[in-house]
């Protein structure tokens, strides 16, 4: 693997770790906002996500031959989970339809996907030196994500928009990955372009119209007029 591609893998490792921590904080914060019990909600989100990250990492042991395709699948699925989690949690809470179970469902899905990312990246460049650099990028990205959520994301964006922005990040990772490793994925390039393009459109739509979507949901569910 060329040095440029190796550097890209390190960058990806940092970026996926950034989104990982941001996902944890987003779901913990929104669960607290909806259901209270902040200590319990944060503990549930972090511990359950860690468990599923371990399961996700374990599942990658048989994906070495298809690690490029598996990584793209993970990034696309994470994007869809990110743009769906907050609206569906809100919907389940408004309808009193087991919001805690919806939280557990999305935490588990996100944890499984996140747990697969770093092992898959390490399979792409399986040298001891590469692994240590990927782990360094992973920890650094997690640190930056933990700072960015309370300092930049939460004060300026709503919950809906944060989820959509994180989903857009995963979709853009998938797009850049497809471009850089297009020769490895040439057999199914058209399908990947369609899947990633569709995901980007939905993520961008929610980023741009997140607040209008939230207001529309409030109006439909509670009859709240937000025009004033």
N, C-alpha and C positions, 0 to 999 in steps of 0.2 A: 504493500500500500504506500502511496506517495506521501510525502510530508504534509502537503496541503490537505489531503484527505484525513490524515491523522489529526491535524489541528482542528479540522472540522468536527471530528468525533469528540474531541475534548470540549469544544464549544457546545456541542449538542448535549453532552453530559452535564455541563453547567446549567444550560437552559432548562433541561427537563427537571433537574433538581430544584431550580427556581420555581417552576410551576408546581412541583410536588408539594413544597412547603406552603405555597400560596393556596393550593387546593385544600390542604388541611385547615388552614386558618379561615378560609372562606366558608367551608362547611361547618366548622365549629362555631364561627361567629353567627352564621345565619340560623343554625339550630338553636343557639342561645337566644337570638332575636325572636324566633317564633315560639319556642317552648320553654325558655328560661333555664334554670339549673345549669349555669355556665360551667362550673367545675365538672359536672357529670358529662355534659355535652362534649367539652373539649377532650376529656379523658376517653370517652367512647370513640370519638373520631380518630384520635391519635393512635390509641391502642389497636383498634380494629383495622386501621389503615396499615399499621406496621405488620400485623399478622398477615394480611392479604398481600402486602409487598413481599413477604417471605415466601408465600405460596406462589406468587407470580414469578419470583426468581427461580424457585425450584422447577417450575414448569418449563423454563427455557433450556434445561439441560439437553433436551432432544431437538432443539431448534437450530443447532449450529449450522446445518447445511442450508437452512432457509432463513437465516437471521435477517437478511435485508428485507425480504418480504414481510416477515413477522414484525419488524420494527415499524414499517409503514402501516400495517394493520393496527398496531397498538396506538400509534399517533392519531390515526383517524378516529378510532373508537374513543380515545380520551377526549378528542374535540367534541364529539357528539354527547358524551357524558357531561362535559363541562357546560355546554349550552343548554342542557336539559335539566340538570340537577336542581338549580335554584328555582326555576319556574314550577317544576313538578313538586318540589317540597312545599312551595307556597300554595299550590293548588290542593295538595293533600291536607295541609293544615286548614285551609279555608273550608274544605268540605268535611273536615274531621275524619279523614280517611287514613288512619295509621301513619302520621307524618314521621314517627320515629323509625318505622319499617322502611319508608322511602329513603330516609337518611342512611340507614344501614346498607340498603341496596346500593346506593351510589358510592358510599365510602368503600364498600367491598369491591365494586367494579373499578373504581379509580385506583385503589390499592393494588389490585391484580395487575393492571396496566402499568402503573408506575414501577412496580417491582420487576417487571420484565425489561424495562428500558436499559438500565445500566448493564445487566448481563448480556443483552443482545449487542450493545455497542462494543463490549469487550470481546465478544465472539468475532466481530469484524476485524479486529486487529489483535490477535491473541498472543501478545508478547508481555513478559513481566513488566517491562518498562512502561508499556502502553497502559496496562491495568492500573499502575500506581498513579499515572497522570490523569486517567479517567476518574479515579476515585477522588483525587485532589479537586478536579473540576466539579465533581458531584457535591462535595462538601462545601466548596466555595459558593456554588450556585444556591445551595440550600440556605446558607448564611445570608446571601443577598435577598433571597425570596422572603426570608423571615423579617428582614428589615423593610423591604419594599412594601409589604402588605399594610402595616400600620402607618407608614410614613407617606407613601405615595398613592397606593391603590384605594384603601378604605376612605381616606379623607376626601377624595376627589370623585370617586365613582360609586355608583350604587351596586348592590349585590348582583343584580342581573347583569350589569355591564362588566363587572369584574369576571364573572364566570365566562361570559362571551369572549372577553379579551384573552383570558387564559386558553380557552378553546381555540381561538384564532392563532395563538402562539404555537400550539401543537400542530395545527394545520399548516402553518408556515414552515415548521420544522420538516414536516412530511414533504412539502413542495420542494424545499431546498435539497433535501435528501434525494428525492427522485431526480432532480436535475444533475446533482453531482455523481450519482451512481446509476445513471440512465443506461449505461452499457450492461451493467449487471442485471437490470430489470427489463431488458429490451423485449422479452417475450410478451409481457403483459403491460407494456407502457401505456397503451391507450386506456385500458381499464383503470390503471392507477391515476391517470390524468383526470378521468371522469370523476372518480371517487373523491380525489383531493379537491378538484374544482367545485364540486357540489358542496363539500364541507366548508370550503372557504366562503362561498356565497352565503350560506346559512349563518356562519360565524360573523361575517361582516354585517349582515342584516341585523343580527341581534346587538352587535356593538353599537350600531348607528341608531337603532330604534328601541333600545332596551327600556328606556324610561317610558316610552309610549306603550310598549307591551305591558309593563307593570301597571300603568294607569288603566289600560283597557281591561286587564284581569281584575283589578279592584272594582271597576265599574260593573263588570259582568257578575262578579261573585257577591259583591256587597251593595251594589246600587249606589256607589259613591260617585258624585259628580266632581271631577278634578279640574274643571275648566277655569275656576276662579283662582 
